[in-house]
Amino acid sequence: MQLSEDTQGVLDFLQDAIEGGLRKRNDVGTLLELGATHGDADLFNALTHTGTALWKVYGTLRRVTPGSEGYRTLENEFGNLLNTLREHMATMVQHADDETLKRFDDIYFGMSQGVIRNLVDLGHDLARIKDLQRGT
């Protein structure tokens, strides 16, 4: 998918503003472009909200010992957030070209550890964007 100059400018800003940069720059760009092109700002905001929640739960899961109190609840919440993020992305990329649809299908909609890692990385980026929106 060809990104507009405006979207490239936003990505450049985000890359510089986020410590360590974006982990999924091209995919964030695609989602931004689709959101802007199809008037899906609310859906992009839902993506950032869900991505932020996913990133926070992931961070908590990494610090908690499996089997400890609340761990199972966190695992369930993590799974729910993964699915919600996928649903939002599926809605947004329905307007994309076939090549982009295939790419997102391969990267985000499969059932493997790599797919989960990709979703967590995207969650990181969306959380950082949400932080910038809030001014933190």
SELUMVEX-944717 format. One record per atom (N, C-alpha, C): x, y, z; residue in three letters; atom name. Coordinates in nm, 3 decimals. Example, Ala and Ser with C-alpha at 12.3 -4.5 7.8 and 13.67 -1.06 7.14 Angstrom:
<nodes>
NODE      px      py      pz rest atom
NODE   1.319  -0.569   0.780  ala    N
NODE   1.230  -0.450   0.780  ala   CA
NODE   1.320  -0.330   0.780  ala    C
NODE   1.285  -0.225   0.708  ser    N
NODE   1.367  -0.106   0.714  ser   CA
NODE   1.290   0.003   0.787  ser    C
</nodes>
This chain:
<nodes>
NODE      px      py      pz rest atom
NODE   0.084  -0.117   0.000  met    N
NODE   0.000   0.000   0.000  met   CA
NODE   0.089   0.123   0.000  met    C
NODE   0.057   0.216  -0.086  gln    N
NODE   0.131   0.341  -0.096  gln   CA
NODE   0.084   0.436   0.014  gln    C
NODE   0.177   0.489   0.091  leu    N
NODE   0.144   0.582   0.198  leu   CA
NODE   0.158   0.724   0.148  leu    C
NODE   0.067   0.810   0.190  ser    N
NODE   0.072   0.951   0.150  ser   CA
NODE   0.189   1.022   0.219  ser    C
NODE   0.220   1.139   0.167  glu    N
NODE   0.326   1.220   0.229  glu   CA
NODE   0.288   1.257   0.372  glu    C
NODE   0.160   1.285   0.394  asp    N
NODE   0.114   1.319   0.530  asp   CA
NODE   0.138   1.203   0.626  asp    C
NODE   0.104   1.083   0.583  thr    N
NODE   0.125   0.966   0.669  thr   CA
NODE   0.273   0.942   0.692  thr    C
NODE   0.355   0.959   0.589  gln    N
NODE   0.500   0.945   0.605  gln   CA
NODE   0.552   1.048   0.705  gln    C
NODE   0.498   1.169   0.700  gly    N
NODE   0.538   1.273   0.795  gly   CA
NODE   0.502   1.235   0.938  gly    C
NODE   0.383   1.180   0.956  val    N
NODE   0.341   1.136   1.090  val   CA
NODE   0.433   1.024   1.139  val    C
NODE   0.464   0.929   1.051  leu    N
NODE   0.553   0.819   1.089  leu   CA
NODE   0.691   0.869   1.127  leu    C
NODE   0.743   0.966   1.052  asp    N
NODE   0.874   1.023   1.086  asp   CA
NODE   0.870   1.089   1.224  asp    C
NODE   0.762   1.163   1.250  phe    N
NODE   0.746   1.226   1.381  phe   CA
NODE   0.742   1.121   1.491  phe    C
NODE   0.659   1.017   1.471  leu    N
NODE   0.645   0.912   1.572  leu   CA
NODE   0.778   0.840   1.595  leu    C
NODE   0.848   0.812   1.487  gln    N
NODE   0.976   0.742   1.498  gln   CA
NODE   1.073   0.821   1.587  gln    C
NODE   1.072   0.954   1.572  asp    N
NODE   1.161   1.038   1.652  asp   CA
NODE   1.109   1.060   1.794  asp    C
NODE   0.977   1.065   1.810  ala    N
NODE   0.918   1.098   1.939  ala   CA
NODE   0.912   0.980   2.035  ala    C
NODE   0.911   0.858   1.981  ile    N
NODE   0.899   0.739   2.064  ile   CA
NODE   1.037   0.682   2.092  ile    C
NODE   1.070   0.671   2.220  glu    N
NODE   1.200   0.616   2.257  glu   CA
NODE   1.214   0.475   2.201  glu    C
NODE   1.318   0.452   2.126  gly    N
NODE   1.339   0.323   2.062  gly   CA
NODE   1.266   0.310   1.930  gly    C
NODE   1.183   0.405   1.896  gly    N
NODE   1.111   0.406   1.768  gly   CA
NODE   0.995   0.308   1.764  gly    C
NODE   0.933   0.304   1.649  leu    N
NODE   0.821   0.213   1.625  leu   CA
NODE   0.873   0.074   1.592  leu    C
NODE   0.808  -0.027   1.643  arg    N
NODE   0.845  -0.165   1.614  arg   CA
NODE   0.779  -0.214   1.484  arg    C
NODE   0.663  -0.161   1.454  lys    N
NODE   0.586  -0.202   1.335  lys   CA
NODE   0.551  -0.078   1.253  lys    C
NODE   0.653  -0.004   1.215  arg    N
NODE   0.635   0.124   1.146  arg   CA
NODE   0.546   0.112   1.023  arg    C
NODE   0.574   0.019   0.934  asn    N
NODE   0.498   0.007   0.810  asn   CA
NODE   0.351  -0.026   0.837  asn    C
NODE   0.327  -0.113   0.935  asp    N
NODE   0.190  -0.152   0.965  asp   CA
NODE   0.114  -0.038   1.033  asp    C
NODE   0.180   0.034   1.121  val    N
NODE   0.118   0.153   1.180  val   CA
NODE   0.084   0.252   1.068  val    C
NODE   0.176   0.270   0.975  gly    N
NODE   0.151   0.359   0.862  gly   CA
NODE   0.030   0.315   0.781  gly    C
NODE   0.020   0.186   0.755  thr    N
NODE  -0.095   0.134   0.681  thr   CA
NODE  -0.225   0.162   0.755  thr    C
NODE  -0.225   0.138   0.885  leu    N
NODE  -0.346   0.161   0.964  leu   CA
NODE  -0.381   0.310   0.969  leu    C
NODE  -0.280   0.396   0.983  leu    N
NODE  -0.304   0.540   0.980  leu   CA
NODE  -0.362   0.583   0.845  leu    C
NODE  -0.302   0.533   0.739  glu    N
NODE  -0.347   0.569   0.603  glu   CA
NODE  -0.491   0.524   0.581  glu    C
NODE  -0.521   0.401   0.619  leu    N
NODE  -0.657   0.351   0.602  leu   CA
NODE  -0.756   0.430   0.688  leu    C
NODE  -0.717   0.462   0.809  gly    N
NODE  -0.804   0.540   0.897  gly   CA
NODE  -0.832   0.678   0.840  gly    C
NODE  -0.729   0.743   0.786  ala    N
NODE  -0.746   0.877   0.729  ala   CA
NODE  -0.824   0.872   0.598  ala    C
NODE  -0.795   0.774   0.515  thr    N
NODE  -0.858   0.764   0.384  thr   CA
NODE  -1.007   0.732   0.394  thr    C
NODE  -1.043   0.650   0.491  his    N
NODE  -1.181   0.604   0.501  his   CA
NODE  -1.258   0.663   0.619  his    C
NODE  -1.202   0.768   0.679  gly    N
NODE  -1.271   0.837   0.788  gly   CA
NODE  -1.293   0.751   0.911  gly    C
NODE  -1.198   0.664   0.941  asp    N
NODE  -1.211   0.573   1.054  asp   CA
NODE  -1.128   0.618   1.174  asp    C
NODE  -1.133   0.747   1.206  ala    N
NODE  -1.056   0.798   1.320  ala   CA
NODE  -1.101   0.731   1.450  ala    C
NODE  -1.231   0.711   1.465  asp    N
NODE  -1.281   0.646   1.587  asp   CA
NODE  -1.229   0.503   1.598  asp    C
NODE  -1.224   0.434   1.485  leu    N
NODE  -1.172   0.298   1.487  leu   CA
NODE  -1.022   0.297   1.518  leu    C
NODE  -0.948   0.393   1.463  phe    N
NODE  -0.805   0.401   1.496  phe   CA
NODE  -0.788   0.430   1.645  phe    C
NODE  -0.872   0.516   1.701  asn    N
NODE  -0.865   0.542   1.845  asn   CA
NODE  -0.898   0.417   1.926  asn    C
NODE  -0.994   0.337   1.878  ala    N
NODE  -1.024   0.209   1.945  ala   CA
NODE  -0.903   0.116   1.938  ala    C
NODE  -0.833   0.118   1.825  leu    N
NODE  -0.709   0.039   1.811  leu   CA
NODE  -0.605   0.082   1.914  leu    C
NODE  -0.586   0.214   1.928  thr    N
NODE  -0.485   0.261   2.023  thr   CA
NODE  -0.525   0.227   2.166  thr    C
NODE  -0.653   0.237   2.195  his    N
NODE  -0.701   0.203   2.330  his   CA
NODE  -0.677   0.054   2.359  his    C
NODE  -0.714  -0.032   2.265  thr    N
NODE  -0.697  -0.176   2.283  thr   CA
NODE  -0.548  -0.213   2.286  thr    C
NODE  -0.470  -0.152   2.198  gly    N
NODE  -0.325  -0.178   2.196  gly   CA
NODE  -0.259  -0.139   2.327  gly    C
NODE  -0.303  -0.028   2.385  thr    N
NODE  -0.249   0.017   2.513  thr   CA
NODE  -0.282  -0.084   2.623  thr    C
NODE  -0.408  -0.128   2.626  ala    N
NODE  -0.448  -0.227   2.727  ala   CA
NODE  -0.370  -0.357   2.709  ala    C
NODE  -0.354  -0.400   2.585  leu    N
NODE  -0.279  -0.522   2.556  leu   CA
NODE  -0.135  -0.509   2.606  leu    C
NODE  -0.071  -0.398   2.576  trp    N
NODE   0.067  -0.376   2.617  trp   CA
NODE   0.081  -0.377   2.769  trp    C
NODE  -0.014  -0.316   2.839  lys    N
NODE  -0.009  -0.314   2.986  lys   CA
NODE  -0.028  -0.453   3.045  lys    C
NODE  -0.124  -0.528   2.994  val    N
NODE  -0.148  -0.663   3.045  val   CA
NODE  -0.027  -0.751   3.015  val    C
NODE   0.030  -0.737   2.896  tyr    N
NODE   0.150  -0.814   2.861  tyr   CA
NODE   0.264  -0.784   2.960  tyr    C
NODE   0.284  -0.657   2.990  gly    N
NODE   0.388  -0.619   3.084  gly   CA
NODE   0.365  -0.679   3.222  gly    C
NODE   0.242  -0.682   3.266  thr    N
NODE   0.208  -0.741   3.395  thr   CA
NODE   0.230  -0.892   3.392  thr    C
NODE   0.187  -0.957   3.284  leu    N
NODE   0.206  -1.103   3.273  leu   CA
NODE   0.354  -1.140   3.280  leu    C
NODE   0.440  -1.058   3.225  arg    N
NODE   0.584  -1.087   3.226  arg   CA
NODE   0.642  -1.081   3.367  arg    C
NODE   0.579  -1.004   3.456  arg    N
NODE   0.631  -0.988   3.592  arg   CA
NODE   0.569  -1.086   3.691  arg    C
NODE   0.455  -1.146   3.655  val    N
NODE   0.383  -1.235   3.745  val   CA
NODE   0.424  -1.379   3.719  val    C
NODE   0.436  -1.454   3.825  thr    N
NODE   0.474  -1.595   3.814  thr   CA
NODE   0.353  -1.679   3.775  thr    C
NODE   0.369  -1.766   3.673  pro    N
NODE   0.257  -1.855   3.638  pro   CA
NODE   0.212  -1.934   3.761  pro    C
NODE   0.082  -1.944   3.777  gly    N
NODE   0.026  -2.014   3.892  gly   CA
NODE  -0.004  -1.924   4.010  gly    C
NODE   0.049  -1.802   4.007  ser    N
NODE   0.020  -1.711   4.118  ser   CA
NODE  -0.122  -1.656   4.106  ser    C
NODE  -0.168  -1.599   4.215  glu    N
NODE  -0.305  -1.547   4.220  glu   CA
NODE  -0.326  -1.443   4.110  glu    C
NODE  -0.432  -1.459   4.036  gly    N
NODE  -0.466  -1.363   3.931  gly   CA
NODE  -0.402  -1.390   3.796  gly    C
NODE  -0.309  -1.483   3.790  tyr    N
NODE  -0.238  -1.509   3.664  tyr   CA
NODE  -0.334  -1.556   3.556  tyr    C
NODE  -0.422  -1.647   3.592  arg    N
NODE  -0.517  -1.701   3.494  arg   CA
NODE  -0.609  -1.592   3.441  arg    C
NODE  -0.650  -1.502   3.528  thr    N
NODE  -0.735  -1.390   3.487  thr   CA
NODE  -0.661  -1.301   3.389  thr    C
NODE  -0.534  -1.275   3.417  leu    N
NODE  -0.453  -1.195   3.326  leu   CA
NODE  -0.437  -1.263   3.191  leu    C
NODE  -0.415  -1.393   3.192  glu    N
NODE  -0.404  -1.467   3.066  glu   CA
NODE  -0.532  -1.457   2.984  glu    C
NODE  -0.645  -1.469   3.051  asn    N
NODE  -0.773  -1.458   2.982  asn   CA
NODE  -0.793  -1.318   2.923  asn    C
NODE  -0.758  -1.217   3.002  glu    N
NODE  -0.770  -1.079   2.954  glu   CA
NODE  -0.677  -1.055   2.835  glu    C
NODE  -0.558  -1.109   2.842  phe    N
NODE  -0.462  -1.096   2.733  phe   CA
NODE  -0.521  -1.157   2.604  phe    C
NODE  -0.578  -1.277   2.614  gly    N
NODE  -0.639  -1.341   2.499  gly   CA
NODE  -0.755  -1.260   2.443  gly    C
NODE  -0.838  -1.207   2.532  asn    N
NODE  -0.951  -1.124   2.488  asn   CA
NODE  -0.903  -0.999   2.415  asn    C
NODE  -0.799  -0.937   2.469  leu    N
NODE  -0.745  -0.816   2.405  leu   CA
NODE  -0.681  -0.846   2.270  leu    C
NODE  -0.613  -0.960   2.259  leu    N
NODE  -0.558  -1.001   2.129  leu   CA
NODE  -0.670  -1.012   2.026  leu    C
NODE  -0.780  -1.076   2.064  asn    N
NODE  -0.892  -1.093   1.972  asn   CA
NODE  -0.958  -0.961   1.937  asn    C
NODE  -0.974  -0.873   2.035  thr    N
NODE  -1.034  -0.743   2.009  thr   CA
NODE  -0.946  -0.662   1.915  thr    C
NODE  -0.815  -0.664   1.936  leu    N
NODE  -0.724  -0.593   1.847  leu   CA
NODE  -0.734  -0.648   1.705  leu    C
NODE  -0.740  -0.777   1.692  arg    N
NODE  -0.755  -0.839   1.560  arg   CA
NODE  -0.886  -0.797   1.494  arg    C
NODE  -0.994  -0.793   1.571  glu    N
NODE  -1.124  -0.754   1.516  glu   CA
NODE  -1.120  -0.610   1.464  glu    C
NODE  -1.062  -0.520   1.543  his    N
NODE  -1.050  -0.380   1.499  his   CA
NODE  -0.965  -0.371   1.372  his    C
NODE  -0.855  -0.445   1.369  met    N
NODE  -0.768  -0.442   1.251  met   CA
NODE  -0.840  -0.500   1.130  met    C
NODE  -0.913  -0.609   1.149  ala    N
NODE  -0.986  -0.670   1.037  ala   CA
NODE  -1.087  -0.572   0.978  ala    C
NODE  -1.153  -0.498   1.063  thr    N
NODE  -1.248  -0.397   1.016  thr   CA
NODE  -1.175  -0.288   0.937  thr    C
NODE  -1.061  -0.245   0.989  met    N
NODE  -0.988  -0.137   0.924  met   CA
NODE  -0.927  -0.181   0.792  met    C
NODE  -0.870  -0.300   0.785  val    N
NODE  -0.799  -0.340   0.663  val   CA
NODE  -0.892  -0.394   0.555  val    C
NODE  -1.022  -0.400   0.583  gln    N
NODE  -1.114  -0.447   0.479  gln   CA
NODE  -1.111  -0.356   0.357  gln    C
NODE  -1.065  -0.233   0.373  his    N
NODE  -1.057  -0.138   0.261  his   CA
NODE  -0.923  -0.146   0.188  his    C
NODE  -0.833  -0.230   0.235  ala    N
NODE  -0.698  -0.237   0.179  ala   CA
NODE  -0.696  -0.320   0.050  ala    C
NODE  -0.586  -0.306  -0.023  asp    N
NODE  -0.568  -0.386  -0.144  asp   CA
NODE  -0.535  -0.531  -0.105  asp    C
NODE  -0.540  -0.620  -0.204  asp    N
NODE  -0.520  -0.762  -0.178  asp   CA
NODE  -0.384  -0.794  -0.118  asp    C
NODE  -0.280  -0.725  -0.165  glu    N
NODE  -0.145  -0.749  -0.113  glu   CA
NODE  -0.137  -0.715   0.037  glu    C
NODE  -0.198  -0.603   0.074  thr    N
NODE  -0.197  -0.562   0.215  thr   CA
NODE  -0.280  -0.658   0.299  thr    C
NODE  -0.394  -0.700   0.246  leu    N
NODE  -0.477  -0.798   0.318  leu   CA
NODE  -0.400  -0.926   0.344  leu    C
NODE  -0.329  -0.974   0.245  lys    N
NODE  -0.249  -1.097   0.260  lys   CA
NODE  -0.141  -1.077   0.365  lys    C
NODE  -0.074  -0.963   0.358  arg    N
NODE   0.032  -0.933   0.453  arg   CA
NODE  -0.021  -0.932   0.597  arg    C
NODE  -0.131  -0.863   0.621  phe    N
NODE  -0.189  -0.857   0.755  phe   CA
NODE  -0.239  -0.994   0.798  phe    C
NODE  -0.293  -1.070   0.703  asp    N
NODE  -0.339  -1.205   0.736  asp   CA
NODE  -0.222  -1.291   0.784  asp    C
NODE  -0.111  -1.284   0.714  asp    N
NODE   0.007  -1.362   0.750  asp   CA
NODE   0.068  -1.318   0.883  asp    C
NODE   0.069  -1.188   0.907  ile    N
NODE   0.140  -1.134   1.023  ile   CA
NODE   0.056  -1.131   1.150  ile    C
NODE  -0.075  -1.106   1.136  tyr    N
NODE  -0.158  -1.080   1.255  tyr   CA
NODE  -0.275  -1.175   1.277  tyr    C
NODE  -0.312  -1.252   1.177  phe    N
NODE  -0.435  -1.331   1.192  phe   CA
NODE  -0.412  -1.481   1.198  phe    C
NODE  -0.289  -1.524   1.201  gly    N
NODE  -0.259  -1.667   1.217  gly   CA
NODE  -0.264  -1.708   1.363  gly    C
NODE  -0.224  -1.831   1.388  met    N
NODE  -0.224  -1.884   1.525  met   CA
NODE  -0.085  -1.940   1.556  met    C
NODE   0.007  -1.852   1.587  ser    N
NODE   0.142  -1.896   1.621  ser   CA
NODE   0.203  -1.799   1.721  ser    C
NODE   0.314  -1.839   1.781  gln    N
NODE   0.385  -1.751   1.874  gln   CA
NODE   0.433  -1.625   1.803  gln    C
NODE   0.472  -1.639   1.677  gly    N
NODE   0.518  -1.523   1.600  gly   CA
NODE   0.407  -1.420   1.581  gly    C
NODE   0.286  -1.468   1.557  val    N
NODE   0.172  -1.378   1.541  val   CA
NODE   0.144  -1.304   1.672  val    C
NODE   0.150  -1.376   1.783  ile    N
NODE   0.128  -1.312   1.913  ile   CA
NODE   0.235  -1.206   1.937  ile    C
NODE   0.358  -1.238   1.905  arg    N
NODE   0.468  -1.142   1.922  arg   CA
NODE   0.445  -1.018   1.836  arg    C
NODE   0.398  -1.039   1.712  asn    N
NODE   0.369  -0.926   1.623  asn   CA
NODE   0.258  -0.838   1.680  asn    C
NODE   0.154  -0.901   1.735  leu    N
NODE   0.045  -0.824   1.796  leu   CA
NODE   0.093  -0.747   1.919  leu    C
NODE   0.179  -0.807   1.998  val    N
NODE   0.234  -0.738   2.115  val   CA
NODE   0.319  -0.619   2.069  val    C
NODE   0.401  -0.638   1.966  asp    N
NODE   0.482  -0.528   1.914  asp   CA
NODE   0.394  -0.414   1.862  asp    C
NODE   0.287  -0.449   1.792  leu    N
NODE   0.194  -0.347   1.744  leu   CA
NODE   0.127  -0.280   1.864  leu    C
NODE   0.091  -0.359   1.966  gly    N
NODE   0.035  -0.301   2.088  gly   CA
NODE   0.129  -0.199   2.151  gly    C
NODE   0.258  -0.230   2.151  his    N
NODE   0.359  -0.136   2.201  his   CA
NODE   0.350  -0.003   2.126  his    C
NODE   0.350  -0.012   1.994  asp    N
NODE   0.346   0.109   1.913  asp   CA
NODE   0.217   0.188   1.937  asp    C
NODE   0.105   0.119   1.943  leu    N
NODE  -0.023   0.186   1.966  leu   CA
NODE  -0.027   0.250   2.105  leu    C
NODE   0.032   0.185   2.203  ala    N
NODE   0.039   0.242   2.338  ala   CA
NODE   0.124   0.369   2.340  ala    C
NODE   0.235   0.368   2.268  arg    N
NODE   0.320   0.487   2.262  arg   CA
NODE   0.247   0.602   2.191  arg    C
NODE   0.171   0.569   2.087  ile    N
NODE   0.092   0.672   2.018  ile   CA
NODE  -0.012   0.729   2.113  ile    C
NODE  -0.077   0.644   2.188  lys    N
NODE  -0.177   0.688   2.286  lys   CA
NODE  -0.113   0.778   2.390  lys    C
NODE   0.007   0.742   2.435  asp    N
NODE   0.081   0.828   2.530  asp   CA
NODE   0.105   0.967   2.471  asp    C
NODE   0.144   0.972   2.344  leu    N
NODE   0.168   1.101   2.280  leu   CA
NODE   0.039   1.181   2.268  leu    C
NODE  -0.073   1.114   2.240  gln    N
NODE  -0.202   1.182   2.232  gln   CA
NODE  -0.239   1.245   2.366  gln    C
NODE  -0.205   1.175   2.474  arg    N
NODE  -0.236   1.225   2.609  arg   CA
NODE  -0.133   1.326   2.658  arg    C
NODE  -0.023   1.336   2.588  gly    N
NODE   0.081   1.429   2.629  gly   CA
NODE   0.172   1.376   2.738  gly    C
NODE   0.179   1.241   2.751  thr    N
NODE   0.266   1.183   2.855  thr   CA
NODE   0.390   1.123   2.795  thr    C
</nodes>
